[in-house]
């Protein structure tokens, strides 16, 4: 594909903003990480950021293929990672196809936002991938209550798309949220070199919050400093076995949007 075709097909996250986001957050009663709740980060920052790595709590990176379903992989994957953290080992894949077929508030393979899948997941739960396999296309909803294996009770979040300053994100607050577990986040998949990324710390200039991924940790590089460990949904051939290291840099659109908006599912 040309770069334009690639972006149109794969950069399909459509983040909610403003009144629509705040109304839904109020209805769902999700828990914001407020500035006054940030004591953990303030304590840790006296000695810098300690590394966090949740990769071992996930199975191998998955591939959304030619379907613009990054939003579904970000939602299901963040829940998988938190279930794995709670169990101490990977617990298996949750059905992204269930979200593609059944979460009609999103656009199936035409893109969407993970946030619009949260009300569905909170109300219905998710089925295992083995019972509802991924097809990379929209099909008829096969949801069955009897097959549900995972439920969530809440999402803890910060977002720069809300008006309340106390609920907005920063690197410190993103780090505090990451202490709780893997997070659903956005990134700029149209940034120069993102699609061809193989190894190292990604530092390209970013401009668009257009791809849903999972924040899975924080590490430090001797040359580039601290970086986020991000799990993509383009299979094992992308980057470092499906992961990309993104330099923590608030000046670069909140670290290429990784610490611009975070949702950590409570399982």
Secondary structure as the mmCIF struct_conf table of DSSP 4:
data_model
#
loop_
_struct_conf.conf_type_id
_struct_conf.id
_struct_conf.beg_label_comp_id
_struct_conf.beg_label_asym_id
_struct_conf.beg_label_seq_id
_struct_conf.end_label_comp_id
_struct_conf.end_label_asym_id
_struct_conf.end_label_seq_id
HELX_RH_AL_P HELX_RH_AL_P1 UNK A 3 UNK A 10
STRN STRN1 UNK A 13 UNK A 13
HELX_RH_AL_P HELX_RH_AL_P2 UNK A 18 UNK A 28
TURN_TY1_P TURN_TY1_P1 UNK A 29 UNK A 29
STRN STRN2 UNK A 31 UNK A 32
HELX_RH_3T_P HELX_RH_3T_P1 UNK A 35 UNK A 37
TURN_TY1_P TURN_TY1_P2 UNK A 38 UNK A 38
HELX_RH_AL_P HELX_RH_AL_P3 UNK A 39 UNK A 44
HELX_RH_3T_P HELX_RH_3T_P2 UNK A 45 UNK A 47
HELX_LH_PP_P HELX_LH_PP_P1 UNK A 49 UNK A 51
STRN STRN3 UNK A 52 UNK A 53
HELX_RH_3T_P HELX_RH_3T_P3 UNK A 55 UNK A 57
BEND BEND1 UNK A 58 UNK A 58
BEND BEND2 UNK A 60 UNK A 60
HELX_LH_PP_P HELX_LH_PP_P2 UNK A 61 UNK A 62
STRN STRN4 UNK A 63 UNK A 63
TURN_TY1_P TURN_TY1_P3 UNK A 65 UNK A 66
BEND BEND3 UNK A 67 UNK A 67
STRN STRN5 UNK A 68 UNK A 68
HELX_RH_AL_P HELX_RH_AL_P4 UNK A 70 UNK A 87
TURN_TY1_P TURN_TY1_P4 UNK A 88 UNK A 88
BEND BEND4 UNK A 89 UNK A 89
STRN STRN6 UNK A 94 UNK A 94
HELX_RH_AL_P HELX_RH_AL_P5 UNK A 96 UNK A 102
TURN_TY1_P TURN_TY1_P5 UNK A 104 UNK A 105
BEND BEND5 UNK A 106 UNK A 106
TURN_TY1_P TURN_TY1_P6 UNK A 108 UNK A 109
STRN STRN7 UNK A 110 UNK A 110
STRN STRN8 UNK A 112 UNK A 112
TURN_TY1_P TURN_TY1_P7 UNK A 114 UNK A 114
HELX_RH_AL_P HELX_RH_AL_P6 UNK A 115 UNK A 124
STRN STRN9 UNK A 126 UNK A 127
STRN STRN10 UNK A 128 UNK A 128
TURN_TY1_P TURN_TY1_P8 UNK A 129 UNK A 131
BEND BEND6 UNK A 132 UNK A 132
BEND BEND7 UNK A 136 UNK A 137
HELX_RH_3T_P HELX_RH_3T_P4 UNK A 145 UNK A 147
STRN STRN11 UNK A 148 UNK A 150
STRN STRN12 UNK A 154 UNK A 159
TURN_TY1_P TURN_TY1_P9 UNK A 160 UNK A 161
BEND BEND8 UNK A 162 UNK A 163
HELX_RH_3T_P HELX_RH_3T_P5 UNK A 165 UNK A 167
HELX_RH_AL_P HELX_RH_AL_P7 UNK A 171 UNK A 180
STRN STRN13 UNK A 183 UNK A 187
TURN_TY1_P TURN_TY1_P10 UNK A 189 UNK A 190
BEND BEND9 UNK A 191 UNK A 191
TURN_TY1_P TURN_TY1_P11 UNK A 192 UNK A 193
BEND BEND10 UNK A 194 UNK A 194
TURN_TY1_P TURN_TY1_P12 UNK A 195 UNK A 196
BEND BEND11 UNK A 199 UNK A 200
STRN STRN14 UNK A 201 UNK A 202
STRN STRN15 UNK A 211 UNK A 221
TURN_TY1_P TURN_TY1_P13 UNK A 222 UNK A 224
STRN STRN16 UNK A 225 UNK A 231
BEND BEND12 UNK A 233 UNK A 233
STRN STRN17 UNK A 234 UNK A 234
TURN_TY1_P TURN_TY1_P14 UNK A 236 UNK A 237
BEND BEND13 UNK A 238 UNK A 238
TURN_TY1_P TURN_TY1_P15 UNK A 239 UNK A 239
STRN STRN18 UNK A 240 UNK A 240
TURN_TY1_P TURN_TY1_P16 UNK A 241 UNK A 242
STRN STRN19 UNK A 243 UNK A 247
TURN_TY1_P TURN_TY1_P17 UNK A 250 UNK A 252
HELX_RH_AL_P HELX_RH_AL_P8 UNK A 253 UNK A 256
TURN_TY1_P TURN_TY1_P18 UNK A 257 UNK A 260
STRN STRN20 UNK A 261 UNK A 266
#
